[in-house]
Amino acid sequence: MAKKTFESALARLEQITEELETGALPLEKSLVKFSEGIELANYCNSMLEEARGRVELLLDKNGSLSLTPFAGEDDGDQDLSA
């Protein structure tokens, strides 16, 4: 079995999403796919959090952490209700 990577997990999650969106699967199979999708989403989220932590460590300056937002990040005041 190949080692799971972020990219492979994300690709599988996208495939599951497409399969579920068709609505063609029986309920039981949909639930199994949904459960797999939740596990993959959790895995991807943990990988992203780990990567964020590693980036923050790389931005360490003079012994104290200096957090710099990622490109495209803002101060959280953006209205996302659109």
HUSUL-V751166 format. One record per helix or strand. SS is the DSSP state (@ for helix, = for strand). FROM is the first residue (numbers start at 0). LEN is the number of residues. If there is no record, write none. Layout:
SS|FROM|LEN, SS|FROM|LEN
This chain:
@|5|17, @|26|32, =|60|1, =|63|1
